[in-house]
Amino acid sequence: MILLDGKIASAAVKTGIQEQTQQIIASGKRAPHLAAILVGTNGASETYVASKVKNCEEVGFRSTLIRLDSNVEEAVLLQAIRSLNEDAEVDGILVQLPLPKQISEQKVIEAIDPSKDVDGFHPSSAGKLVQGLPTFIPATPYGIMLMLEHFDIETKGKHAVVIGRSNIVGRPMSILLSSNLKRGNCTVTICHSQTPNLQELCLQADIIVAALGRPEFVKADMVKEGAVIIDVGITRVDDATAKKGFRIKGDVAFNEVSPKTSAITPVPGGVGLMTIAGLLKNTLQAYLINN
Ligand code: NAP
């Protein structure tokens, strides 16, 4: 069994980005610049944004973090996005989700200039992905593709089962795996909460991408011998014995599933790190397109 270690794969991607950034700066140009907006003080969102900013610094990017109060009006947030759209020194914009109830996530996603849409959530980016046109791929599916590439996981002709159909993970993942790409060309089954025969479908899968947000949902009796398992889930589960009072759990019961697999991602230390790598790649791409 190969452990698909996100630390190893993301470090390789980040080294490449860092070298390219050094060349850009050495040629007298400014560094790529990511602007992130964080609304409120949600613990998980704070952690994700802090990690994105730290990773930008590590590869030599500039980053700006804009913090807005949790009861900020939608119009104020939309204005902040417009200012970043117009700022020629900002290459990528991300608004950390989820947002408070008074704000429409869809309006926010659509307010971001598609040429700076490094999260790849804008309908224009999603449409291009469906049509196989160059675009920003949502960071998590992009990171998974980079991980498959790093560990040379064969996908051509395989049956992939994707559990979850969200716009940020499951659906774009299903499109990428079914596309005519080096790490695509799978036959893909996409499952969701209304799929009645999930276990039966999973047992036919050569590759399972679990992105449903239900801790340890995928058990050993759902997995074929030799399957490749990509665990996207991140759920904080209360645990009084843990220093922070919670533990991070994936969507796969790692201990019982891993002996049956040919390759599997750990949680934490798997897809989460690759998501950051995908975001950094998108930011560099935005910089190169806009400059
Ligand atoms: P989401 O928007 O809540 O979507 C969950 C999907 O799973 C939905 O399509 C839902 O079906 C499906 N689902 C829920 N229960 C199911 C069940 N019992 N059987 C089959 N399908 C079921 O979640 P998301 O944003 O895609 O995120 C999924 C997980 O990935 C979460 O744990 C999230 O924290 C994690 N995540 C991790 C990263 C990372 O970097 N590692 C990035 C993003 C998200 P319906 O459509 O029918 O409701």
py3Dmol code that shows the C-alpha trace and the ligand (Angstrom):
import py3Dmol

protein = """\
ATOM      1  CA  MET A   1       0.000   0.000   0.000  1.00  0.00           C
ATOM      2  CA  ILE A   2       1.275   3.461  -0.942  1.00  0.00           C
ATOM      3  CA  LEU A   3       0.509   6.246   1.509  1.00  0.00           C
ATOM      4  CA  LEU A   4      -0.441   9.221  -0.662  1.00  0.00           C
ATOM      5  CA  ASP A   5       1.349  11.668   1.602  1.00  0.00           C
ATOM      6  CA  GLY A   6       0.218  15.238   1.021  1.00  0.00           C
ATOM      7  CA  LYS A   7       3.327  16.598   2.731  1.00  0.00           C
ATOM      8  CA  ILE A   8       5.579  15.015   0.106  1.00  0.00           C
ATOM      9  CA  ALA A   9       3.451  15.851  -2.948  1.00  0.00           C
ATOM     10  CA  SER A  10       2.638  19.409  -1.861  1.00  0.00           C
ATOM     11  CA  ALA A  11       6.292  20.126  -1.017  1.00  0.00           C
ATOM     12  CA  ALA A  12       7.254  19.121  -4.575  1.00  0.00           C
ATOM     13  CA  VAL A  13       4.582  21.389  -6.093  1.00  0.00           C
ATOM     14  CA  LYS A  14       5.534  24.268  -3.795  1.00  0.00           C
ATOM     15  CA  THR A  15       9.224  23.959  -4.658  1.00  0.00           C
ATOM     16  CA  GLY A  16       8.376  24.372  -8.355  1.00  0.00           C
ATOM     17  CA  ILE A  17       6.222  27.440  -7.615  1.00  0.00           C
ATOM     18  CA  GLN A  18       8.898  28.942  -5.374  1.00  0.00           C
ATOM     19  CA  GLU A  19      11.561  28.567  -8.091  1.00  0.00           C
ATOM     20  CA  GLN A  20       9.313  30.195 -10.691  1.00  0.00           C
ATOM     21  CA  THR A  21       8.511  33.036  -8.279  1.00  0.00           C
ATOM     22  CA  GLN A  22      12.204  33.626  -7.583  1.00  0.00           C
ATOM     23  CA  GLN A  23      12.832  33.905 -11.341  1.00  0.00           C
ATOM     24  CA  ILE A  24       9.971  36.405 -11.695  1.00  0.00           C
ATOM     25  CA  ILE A  25      11.301  38.568  -8.877  1.00  0.00           C
ATOM     26  CA  ALA A  26      14.914  38.269 -10.131  1.00  0.00           C
ATOM     27  CA  SER A  27      13.743  39.637 -13.494  1.00  0.00           C
ATOM     28  CA  GLY A  28      12.613  42.827 -11.729  1.00  0.00           C
ATOM     29  CA  LYS A  29       8.880  42.130 -11.717  1.00  0.00           C
ATOM     30  CA  ARG A  30       6.584  42.167  -8.701  1.00  0.00           C
ATOM     31  CA  ALA A  31       5.606  38.938  -6.909  1.00  0.00           C
ATOM     32  CA  PRO A  32       2.230  37.247  -7.484  1.00  0.00           C
ATOM     33  CA  HIS A  33      -0.358  38.565  -5.007  1.00  0.00           C
ATOM     34  CA  LEU A  34      -3.281  36.720  -3.414  1.00  0.00           C
ATOM     35  CA  ALA A  35      -5.973  38.654  -1.543  1.00  0.00           C
ATOM     36  CA  ALA A  36      -8.157  36.686   0.885  1.00  0.00           C
ATOM     37  CA  ILE A  37     -11.318  37.914   2.563  1.00  0.00           C
ATOM     38  CA  LEU A  38     -12.372  36.362   5.866  1.00  0.00           C
ATOM     39  CA  VAL A  39     -15.796  37.220   7.263  1.00  0.00           C
ATOM     40  CA  GLY A  40     -16.295  36.552  10.982  1.00  0.00           C
ATOM     41  CA  THR A  41     -14.223  34.380  13.315  1.00  0.00           C
ATOM     42  CA  ASN A  42     -15.219  30.766  12.511  1.00  0.00           C
ATOM     43  CA  GLY A  43     -12.432  28.584  13.958  1.00  0.00           C
ATOM     44  CA  ALA A  44     -11.998  26.297  10.940  1.00  0.00           C
ATOM     45  CA  SER A  45     -12.104  29.212   8.466  1.00  0.00           C
ATOM     46  CA  GLU A  46      -9.495  31.105  10.526  1.00  0.00           C
ATOM     47  CA  THR A  47      -7.220  28.045  10.362  1.00  0.00           C
ATOM     48  CA  TYR A  48      -7.682  27.587   6.596  1.00  0.00           C
ATOM     49  CA  VAL A  49      -7.060  31.251   5.768  1.00  0.00           C
ATOM     50  CA  ALA A  50      -4.024  31.463   8.085  1.00  0.00           C
ATOM     51  CA  SER A  51      -2.578  28.419   6.348  1.00  0.00           C
ATOM     52  CA  LYS A  52      -3.197  29.887   2.868  1.00  0.00           C
ATOM     53  CA  VAL A  53      -1.490  33.176   3.835  1.00  0.00           C
ATOM     54  CA  LYS A  54       1.466  31.323   5.405  1.00  0.00           C
ATOM     55  CA  ASN A  55       1.890  29.157   2.302  1.00  0.00           C
ATOM     56  CA  CYS A  56       1.854  32.250   0.063  1.00  0.00           C
ATOM     57  CA  GLU A  57       4.715  33.670   2.098  1.00  0.00           C
ATOM     58  CA  GLU A  58       6.629  30.398   1.908  1.00  0.00           C
ATOM     59  CA  VAL A  59       6.671  30.406  -1.902  1.00  0.00           C
ATOM     60  CA  GLY A  60       7.468  34.133  -2.126  1.00  0.00           C
ATOM     61  CA  PHE A  61       3.992  35.467  -3.005  1.00  0.00           C
ATOM     62  CA  ARG A  62       2.572  38.617  -1.525  1.00  0.00           C
ATOM     63  CA  SER A  63      -0.675  38.116   0.390  1.00  0.00           C
ATOM     64  CA  THR A  64      -3.296  40.417   1.851  1.00  0.00           C
ATOM     65  CA  LEU A  65      -5.871  39.319   4.401  1.00  0.00           C
ATOM     66  CA  ILE A  66      -9.005  41.442   4.679  1.00  0.00           C
ATOM     67  CA  ARG A  67     -11.077  40.742   7.786  1.00  0.00           C
ATOM     68  CA  LEU A  68     -14.726  41.743   7.951  1.00  0.00           C
ATOM     69  CA  ASP A  69     -17.073  41.533  10.907  1.00  0.00           C
ATOM     70  CA  SER A  70     -19.532  38.590  11.005  1.00  0.00           C
ATOM     71  CA  ASN A  71     -22.518  40.989  10.751  1.00  0.00           C
ATOM     72  CA  VAL A  72     -21.090  42.906   7.776  1.00  0.00           C
ATOM     73  CA  GLU A  73     -23.665  43.869   5.144  1.00  0.00           C
ATOM     74  CA  GLU A  74     -23.544  42.042   1.818  1.00  0.00           C
ATOM     75  CA  ALA A  75     -23.062  45.363  -0.033  1.00  0.00           C
ATOM     76  CA  VAL A  76     -19.890  46.088   1.946  1.00  0.00           C
ATOM     77  CA  LEU A  77     -18.407  42.707   1.078  1.00  0.00           C
ATOM     78  CA  LEU A  78     -19.339  43.120  -2.600  1.00  0.00           C
ATOM     79  CA  GLN A  79     -17.667  46.550  -2.616  1.00  0.00           C
ATOM     80  CA  ALA A  80     -14.492  45.048  -1.102  1.00  0.00           C
ATOM     81  CA  ILE A  81     -14.458  42.478  -3.915  1.00  0.00           C
ATOM     82  CA  ARG A  82     -14.956  45.201  -6.559  1.00  0.00           C
ATOM     83  CA  SER A  83     -11.963  47.136  -5.184  1.00  0.00           C
ATOM     84  CA  LEU A  84      -9.799  44.012  -5.422  1.00  0.00           C
ATOM     85  CA  ASN A  85     -11.095  43.335  -8.960  1.00  0.00           C
ATOM     86  CA  GLU A  86      -9.912  46.809  -9.976  1.00  0.00           C
ATOM     87  CA  ASP A  87      -6.550  46.606  -8.198  1.00  0.00           C
ATOM     88  CA  ALA A  88      -3.950  45.786 -10.880  1.00  0.00           C
ATOM     89  CA  GLU A  89      -1.555  44.578  -8.183  1.00  0.00           C
ATOM     90  CA  VAL A  90      -3.930  41.827  -7.015  1.00  0.00           C
ATOM     91  CA  ASP A  91      -3.817  38.619  -9.088  1.00  0.00           C
ATOM     92  CA  GLY A  92      -6.054  36.255  -7.162  1.00  0.00           C
ATOM     93  CA  ILE A  93      -9.067  36.815  -4.922  1.00  0.00           C
ATOM     94  CA  LEU A  94     -10.647  34.329  -2.563  1.00  0.00           C
ATOM     95  CA  VAL A  95     -13.510  34.718  -0.147  1.00  0.00           C
ATOM     96  CA  GLN A  96     -13.391  32.039   2.529  1.00  0.00           C
ATOM     97  CA  LEU A  97     -16.644  30.059   2.708  1.00  0.00           C
ATOM     98  CA  PRO A  98     -19.017  29.523   4.448  1.00  0.00           C
ATOM     99  CA  LEU A  99     -20.401  33.061   4.821  1.00  0.00           C
ATOM    100  CA  PRO A 100     -22.895  34.352   7.407  1.00  0.00           C
ATOM    101  CA  LYS A 101     -26.621  33.967   6.626  1.00  0.00           C
ATOM    102  CA  GLN A 102     -27.226  37.606   5.566  1.00  0.00           C
ATOM    103  CA  ILE A 103     -24.822  37.159   2.607  1.00  0.00           C
ATOM    104  CA  SER A 104     -25.579  35.305  -0.623  1.00  0.00           C
ATOM    105  CA  GLU A 105     -22.608  33.049  -1.397  1.00  0.00           C
ATOM    106  CA  GLN A 106     -23.679  32.883  -5.022  1.00  0.00           C
ATOM    107  CA  LYS A 107     -23.640  36.704  -5.398  1.00  0.00           C
ATOM    108  CA  VAL A 108     -20.189  36.815  -3.807  1.00  0.00           C
ATOM    109  CA  ILE A 109     -18.829  34.072  -6.073  1.00  0.00           C
ATOM    110  CA  GLU A 110     -20.203  35.864  -9.148  1.00  0.00           C
ATOM    111  CA  ALA A 111     -18.792  39.230  -8.025  1.00  0.00           C
ATOM    112  CA  ILE A 112     -15.195  38.011  -8.362  1.00  0.00           C
ATOM    113  CA  ASP A 113     -13.561  38.886 -11.683  1.00  0.00           C
ATOM    114  CA  PRO A 114     -13.220  35.500 -13.485  1.00  0.00           C
ATOM    115  CA  SER A 115      -9.611  36.388 -14.391  1.00  0.00           C
ATOM    116  CA  LYS A 116      -8.834  36.508 -10.622  1.00  0.00           C
ATOM    117  CA  ASP A 117     -11.067  33.575  -9.623  1.00  0.00           C
ATOM    118  CA  VAL A 118      -8.334  31.407  -8.090  1.00  0.00           C
ATOM    119  CA  ASP A 119     -10.885  29.288  -6.194  1.00  0.00           C
ATOM    120  CA  GLY A 120     -12.474  28.395  -9.541  1.00  0.00           C
ATOM    121  CA  PHE A 121     -16.028  28.747  -8.150  1.00  0.00           C
ATOM    122  CA  HIS A 122     -17.314  31.364 -10.656  1.00  0.00           C
ATOM    123  CA  PRO A 123     -19.898  29.910 -13.099  1.00  0.00           C
ATOM    124  CA  SER A 124     -17.636  31.047 -15.934  1.00  0.00           C
ATOM    125  CA  SER A 125     -14.745  28.952 -14.564  1.00  0.00           C
ATOM    126  CA  ALA A 126     -17.050  25.979 -13.916  1.00  0.00           C
ATOM    127  CA  GLY A 127     -18.476  26.188 -17.451  1.00  0.00           C
ATOM    128  CA  LYS A 128     -15.018  26.236 -18.998  1.00  0.00           C
ATOM    129  CA  LEU A 129     -14.035  23.206 -16.938  1.00  0.00           C
ATOM    130  CA  VAL A 130     -17.043  21.287 -18.264  1.00  0.00           C
ATOM    131  CA  GLN A 131     -16.085  22.200 -21.852  1.00  0.00           C
ATOM    132  CA  GLY A 132     -12.424  21.246 -21.350  1.00  0.00           C
ATOM    133  CA  LEU A 133     -11.208  24.837 -21.821  1.00  0.00           C
ATOM    134  CA  PRO A 134      -8.272  26.331 -19.884  1.00  0.00           C
ATOM    135  CA  THR A 135      -9.558  27.738 -16.582  1.00  0.00           C
ATOM    136  CA  PHE A 136      -9.053  27.863 -12.840  1.00  0.00           C
ATOM    137  CA  ILE A 137      -9.836  24.419 -11.443  1.00  0.00           C
ATOM    138  CA  PRO A 138     -11.292  24.442  -7.909  1.00  0.00           C
ATOM    139  CA  ALA A 139      -8.331  23.987  -5.584  1.00  0.00           C
ATOM    140  CA  THR A 140      -9.302  20.679  -3.962  1.00  0.00           C
ATOM    141  CA  PRO A 141      -9.959  18.663  -7.159  1.00  0.00           C
ATOM    142  CA  TYR A 142      -6.914  20.361  -8.707  1.00  0.00           C
ATOM    143  CA  GLY A 143      -4.817  19.307  -5.706  1.00  0.00           C
ATOM    144  CA  ILE A 144      -6.084  15.719  -6.034  1.00  0.00           C
ATOM    145  CA  MET A 145      -5.076  15.669  -9.722  1.00  0.00           C
ATOM    146  CA  LEU A 146      -1.610  16.954  -8.729  1.00  0.00           C
ATOM    147  CA  MET A 147      -1.392  14.205  -6.126  1.00  0.00           C
ATOM    148  CA  LEU A 148      -2.361  11.477  -8.643  1.00  0.00           C
ATOM    149  CA  GLU A 149       0.331  12.870 -10.941  1.00  0.00           C
ATOM    150  CA  HIS A 150       2.985  13.010  -8.213  1.00  0.00           C
ATOM    151  CA  PHE A 151       2.466   9.383  -7.176  1.00  0.00           C
ATOM    152  CA  ASP A 152       1.949   8.257 -10.780  1.00  0.00           C
ATOM    153  CA  ILE A 153      -1.471   6.720 -10.109  1.00  0.00           C
ATOM    154  CA  GLU A 154      -2.899   5.271 -13.328  1.00  0.00           C
ATOM    155  CA  THR A 155      -6.458   6.443 -13.978  1.00  0.00           C
ATOM    156  CA  LYS A 156      -7.035   5.585 -17.650  1.00  0.00           C
ATOM    157  CA  GLY A 157      -9.826   3.036 -18.101  1.00  0.00           C
ATOM    158  CA  LYS A 158     -10.514   2.804 -14.362  1.00  0.00           C
ATOM    159  CA  HIS A 159     -13.908   3.024 -12.725  1.00  0.00           C
ATOM    160  CA  ALA A 160     -13.953   5.981 -10.320  1.00  0.00           C
ATOM    161  CA  VAL A 161     -16.731   6.498  -7.794  1.00  0.00           C
ATOM    162  CA  VAL A 162     -17.009  10.049  -6.470  1.00  0.00           C
ATOM    163  CA  ILE A 163     -19.160  10.388  -3.336  1.00  0.00           C
ATOM    164  CA  GLY A 164     -20.512  13.950  -3.145  1.00  0.00           C
ATOM    165  CA  ARG A 165     -21.700  16.356  -5.845  1.00  0.00           C
ATOM    166  CA  SER A 166     -20.829  19.800  -4.413  1.00  0.00           C
ATOM    167  CA  ASN A 167     -19.673  22.551  -6.769  1.00  0.00           C
ATOM    168  CA  ILE A 168     -16.374  22.834  -4.927  1.00  0.00           C
ATOM    169  CA  VAL A 169     -15.332  19.182  -4.714  1.00  0.00           C
ATOM    170  CA  GLY A 170     -17.476  16.292  -5.987  1.00  0.00           C
ATOM    171  CA  ARG A 171     -18.810  17.675  -9.262  1.00  0.00           C
ATOM    172  CA  PRO A 172     -15.565  19.204 -10.592  1.00  0.00           C
ATOM    173  CA  MET A 173     -13.721  16.048  -9.461  1.00  0.00           C
ATOM    174  CA  SER A 174     -16.097  13.890 -11.497  1.00  0.00           C
ATOM    175  CA  ILE A 175     -15.564  16.113 -14.547  1.00  0.00           C
ATOM    176  CA  LEU A 176     -11.773  16.009 -14.273  1.00  0.00           C
ATOM    177  CA  LEU A 177     -11.600  12.244 -13.812  1.00  0.00           C
ATOM    178  CA  SER A 178     -13.871  11.687 -16.825  1.00  0.00           C
ATOM    179  CA  SER A 179     -11.996  14.218 -19.031  1.00  0.00           C
ATOM    180  CA  ASN A 180      -9.505  13.259 -21.686  1.00  0.00           C
ATOM    181  CA  LEU A 181      -6.499  14.140 -19.494  1.00  0.00           C
ATOM    182  CA  LYS A 182      -3.364  12.269 -18.475  1.00  0.00           C
ATOM    183  CA  ARG A 183      -4.904  11.626 -15.029  1.00  0.00           C
ATOM    184  CA  GLY A 184      -8.434  11.378 -16.407  1.00  0.00           C
ATOM    185  CA  ASN A 185     -10.102   8.958 -18.814  1.00  0.00           C
ATOM    186  CA  CYS A 186     -11.944   7.203 -16.005  1.00  0.00           C
ATOM    187  CA  THR A 187     -15.486   5.946 -16.227  1.00  0.00           C
ATOM    188  CA  VAL A 188     -17.066   7.959 -13.436  1.00  0.00           C
ATOM    189  CA  THR A 189     -20.036   7.296 -11.191  1.00  0.00           C
ATOM    190  CA  ILE A 190     -21.062  10.306  -9.098  1.00  0.00           C
ATOM    191  CA  CYS A 191     -23.023   9.526  -5.925  1.00  0.00           C
ATOM    192  CA  HIS A 192     -24.960  11.666  -3.450  1.00  0.00           C
ATOM    193  CA  SER A 193     -27.382  11.378  -0.556  1.00  0.00           C
ATOM    194  CA  GLN A 194     -30.121   9.983  -2.825  1.00  0.00           C
ATOM    195  CA  THR A 195     -27.968   7.158  -4.238  1.00  0.00           C
ATOM    196  CA  PRO A 196     -29.630   3.945  -2.988  1.00  0.00           C
ATOM    197  CA  ASN A 197     -26.934   1.354  -3.751  1.00  0.00           C
ATOM    198  CA  LEU A 198     -23.775   3.157  -2.647  1.00  0.00           C
ATOM    199  CA  GLN A 199     -22.038   0.102  -1.178  1.00  0.00           C
ATOM    200  CA  GLU A 200     -22.606  -1.912  -4.357  1.00  0.00           C
ATOM    201  CA  LEU A 201     -21.197   0.915  -6.509  1.00  0.00           C
ATOM    202  CA  CYS A 202     -18.194   1.463  -4.225  1.00  0.00           C
ATOM    203  CA  LEU A 203     -17.362  -2.250  -4.373  1.00  0.00           C
ATOM    204  CA  GLN A 204     -17.004  -1.891  -8.180  1.00  0.00           C
ATOM    205  CA  ALA A 205     -14.664   1.112  -7.884  1.00  0.00           C
ATOM    206  CA  ASP A 206     -10.964   1.089  -8.756  1.00  0.00           C
ATOM    207  CA  ILE A 207     -10.776   4.628  -7.358  1.00  0.00           C
ATOM    208  CA  ILE A 208     -13.015   6.124  -4.651  1.00  0.00           C
ATOM    209  CA  VAL A 209     -13.064   9.848  -3.923  1.00  0.00           C
ATOM    210  CA  ALA A 210     -14.956  10.355  -0.661  1.00  0.00           C
ATOM    211  CA  ALA A 211     -16.195  13.943  -0.337  1.00  0.00           C
ATOM    212  CA  LEU A 212     -19.366  13.822   1.699  1.00  0.00           C
ATOM    213  CA  GLY A 213     -18.385  15.207   5.097  1.00  0.00           C
ATOM    214  CA  ARG A 214     -19.481  12.166   7.156  1.00  0.00           C
ATOM    215  CA  PRO A 215     -16.634  10.990   9.429  1.00  0.00           C
ATOM    216  CA  GLU A 216     -15.411   7.437   8.732  1.00  0.00           C
ATOM    217  CA  PHE A 217     -18.383   6.723   6.433  1.00  0.00           C
ATOM    218  CA  VAL A 218     -16.433   4.526   3.986  1.00  0.00           C
ATOM    219  CA  LYS A 219     -15.813   1.191   5.705  1.00  0.00           C
ATOM    220  CA  ALA A 220     -13.736  -1.835   4.662  1.00  0.00           C
ATOM    221  CA  ASP A 221     -16.840  -3.711   3.438  1.00  0.00           C
ATOM    222  CA  MET A 222     -17.403  -0.970   0.814  1.00  0.00           C
ATOM    223  CA  VAL A 223     -13.933  -1.209  -0.726  1.00  0.00           C
ATOM    224  CA  LYS A 224     -12.596  -3.572  -3.389  1.00  0.00           C
ATOM    225  CA  GLU A 225      -9.185  -5.191  -2.824  1.00  0.00           C
ATOM    226  CA  GLY A 226      -6.468  -2.981  -4.399  1.00  0.00           C
ATOM    227  CA  ALA A 227      -8.598   0.172  -4.765  1.00  0.00           C
ATOM    228  CA  VAL A 228      -7.138   3.703  -4.619  1.00  0.00           C
ATOM    229  CA  ILE A 229      -8.826   5.802  -1.919  1.00  0.00           C
ATOM    230  CA  ILE A 230      -8.848   9.592  -1.882  1.00  0.00           C
ATOM    231  CA  ASP A 231     -10.299  10.946   1.357  1.00  0.00           C
ATOM    232  CA  VAL A 232     -11.408  14.575   1.065  1.00  0.00           C
ATOM    233  CA  GLY A 233     -13.438  14.748   4.279  1.00  0.00           C
ATOM    234  CA  ILE A 234     -12.468  17.085   7.084  1.00  0.00           C
ATOM    235  CA  THR A 235     -14.761  17.018  10.104  1.00  0.00           C
ATOM    236  CA  ARG A 236     -13.961  18.255  13.588  1.00  0.00           C
ATOM    237  CA  VAL A 237     -15.129  15.561  16.022  1.00  0.00           C
ATOM    238  CA  ASP A 238     -15.276  16.433  19.745  1.00  0.00           C
ATOM    239  CA  ASP A 239     -12.645  14.584  21.763  1.00  0.00           C
ATOM    240  CA  ALA A 240     -11.939  15.595  25.357  1.00  0.00           C
ATOM    241  CA  THR A 241      -8.586  13.739  25.258  1.00  0.00           C
ATOM    242  CA  ALA A 242      -7.284  15.907  22.367  1.00  0.00           C
ATOM    243  CA  LYS A 243      -5.345  19.104  23.189  1.00  0.00           C
ATOM    244  CA  LYS A 244      -7.726  21.279  21.161  1.00  0.00           C
ATOM    245  CA  GLY A 245     -10.848  19.430  22.345  1.00  0.00           C
ATOM    246  CA  PHE A 246     -11.462  17.913  18.888  1.00  0.00           C
ATOM    247  CA  ARG A 247      -9.863  15.654  16.306  1.00  0.00           C
ATOM    248  CA  ILE A 248      -9.949  15.927  12.521  1.00  0.00           C
ATOM    249  CA  LYS A 249     -11.650  12.927  10.910  1.00  0.00           C
ATOM    250  CA  GLY A 250     -11.811  12.002   7.249  1.00  0.00           C
ATOM    251  CA  ASP A 251     -14.708  10.348   5.413  1.00  0.00           C
ATOM    252  CA  VAL A 252     -12.862   7.003   5.354  1.00  0.00           C
ATOM    253  CA  ALA A 253     -12.290   4.607   8.283  1.00  0.00           C
ATOM    254  CA  PHE A 254      -8.536   4.625   7.576  1.00  0.00           C
ATOM    255  CA  ASN A 255      -7.416   1.827   9.943  1.00  0.00           C
ATOM    256  CA  GLU A 256      -9.811  -0.807   8.595  1.00  0.00           C
ATOM    257  CA  VAL A 257      -9.786   0.351   4.953  1.00  0.00           C
ATOM    258  CA  SER A 258      -6.059   0.949   4.330  1.00  0.00           C
ATOM    259  CA  PRO A 259      -4.951  -2.758   4.406  1.00  0.00           C
ATOM    260  CA  LYS A 260      -7.272  -3.452   1.433  1.00  0.00           C
ATOM    261  CA  THR A 261      -6.036  -0.564  -0.723  1.00  0.00           C
ATOM    262  CA  SER A 262      -3.204  -0.101  -3.200  1.00  0.00           C
ATOM    263  CA  ALA A 263      -2.961   3.594  -2.254  1.00  0.00           C
ATOM    264  CA  ILE A 264      -4.729   5.853   0.232  1.00  0.00           C
ATOM    265  CA  THR A 265      -4.562   9.448   1.472  1.00  0.00           C
ATOM    266  CA  PRO A 266      -4.299  10.108   5.217  1.00  0.00           C
ATOM    267  CA  VAL A 267      -6.409  12.696   7.078  1.00  0.00           C
ATOM    268  CA  PRO A 268      -4.907  15.015   8.120  1.00  0.00           C
ATOM    269  CA  GLY A 269      -1.839  15.257   5.889  1.00  0.00           C
ATOM    270  CA  GLY A 270      -3.444  14.289   2.594  1.00  0.00           C
ATOM    271  CA  VAL A 271      -5.854  16.207   0.369  1.00  0.00           C
ATOM    272  CA  GLY A 272      -5.928  19.292   2.640  1.00  0.00           C
ATOM    273  CA  LEU A 273      -2.278  20.077   1.874  1.00  0.00           C
ATOM    274  CA  MET A 274      -2.867  19.481  -1.842  1.00  0.00           C
ATOM    275  CA  THR A 275      -5.746  21.975  -1.798  1.00  0.00           C
ATOM    276  CA  ILE A 276      -3.273  24.690  -0.787  1.00  0.00           C
ATOM    277  CA  ALA A 277      -0.907  23.543  -3.551  1.00  0.00           C
ATOM    278  CA  GLY A 278      -3.799  23.850  -6.061  1.00  0.00           C
ATOM    279  CA  LEU A 279      -4.591  27.356  -4.835  1.00  0.00           C
ATOM    280  CA  LEU A 280      -0.951  28.446  -5.167  1.00  0.00           C
ATOM    281  CA  LYS A 281      -0.799  27.032  -8.721  1.00  0.00           C
ATOM    282  CA  ASN A 282      -3.967  28.947  -9.618  1.00  0.00           C
ATOM    283  CA  THR A 283      -2.573  32.182  -8.156  1.00  0.00           C
ATOM    284  CA  LEU A 284       0.622  31.863 -10.167  1.00  0.00           C
ATOM    285  CA  GLN A 285      -1.458  31.129 -13.282  1.00  0.00           C
ATOM    286  CA  ALA A 286      -3.597  34.246 -12.629  1.00  0.00           C
ATOM    287  CA  TYR A 287      -0.438  36.326 -12.276  1.00  0.00           C
ATOM    288  CA  LEU A 288       1.012  35.000 -15.539  1.00  0.00           C
ATOM    289  CA  ILE A 289      -2.265  35.609 -17.417  1.00  0.00           C
ATOM    290  CA  ASN A 290      -2.782  39.117 -16.021  1.00  0.00           C
ATOM    291  CA  ASN A 291       0.830  40.237 -16.462  1.00  0.00           C
TER     292      ASN A 291
END
"""
ligand_1 = """\
48
NAP
P -21.144 19.502 0.852
O -21.324 20.728 0.041
O -21.863 19.377 2.153
O -21.508 18.258 -0.073
C -21.582 16.975 0.457
C -22.044 16.031 -0.623
O -22.068 14.727 -0.063
C -23.441 16.338 -1.150
O -23.468 16.191 -2.533
C -24.316 15.294 -0.462
O -25.414 14.865 -1.241
C -23.332 14.147 -0.317
N -23.713 13.283 0.801
C -24.012 13.639 2.074
N -24.329 12.562 2.814
C -24.236 11.506 1.983
C -24.458 10.118 2.147
N -24.826 9.601 3.341
N -24.268 9.308 1.085
C -23.882 9.805 -0.114
N -23.676 11.119 -0.332
C -23.844 11.953 0.712
O -19.615 19.250 1.209
P -18.265 19.665 0.425
O -18.050 21.113 0.546
O -18.230 19.013 -0.908
O -17.200 18.952 1.371
C -17.200 17.559 1.612
C -16.188 17.224 2.689
O -14.905 17.602 2.218
C -16.364 17.996 4.001
O -15.926 17.180 5.062
C -15.436 19.173 3.858
O -15.009 19.687 5.094
C -14.305 18.518 3.124
N -13.468 19.421 2.335
C -12.153 19.213 2.425
C -11.307 19.977 1.667
C -9.849 19.703 1.751
O -9.054 20.542 1.398
N -9.450 18.504 2.201
C -11.794 20.976 0.837
C -13.164 21.139 0.736
C -14.002 20.348 1.493
P -26.644 15.821 -1.649
O -26.121 16.672 -2.772
O -27.707 14.886 -2.057
O -26.977 16.615 -0.412
"""
view = py3Dmol.view(width=600, height=400)
view.addModel(protein, "pdb")
view.setStyle({"model": 0}, {"cartoon": {"style": "trace"}})
view.addModel(ligand_1, "xyz")
view.setStyle({"model": 1}, {"stick": {}})
view.zoomTo()
view.show()
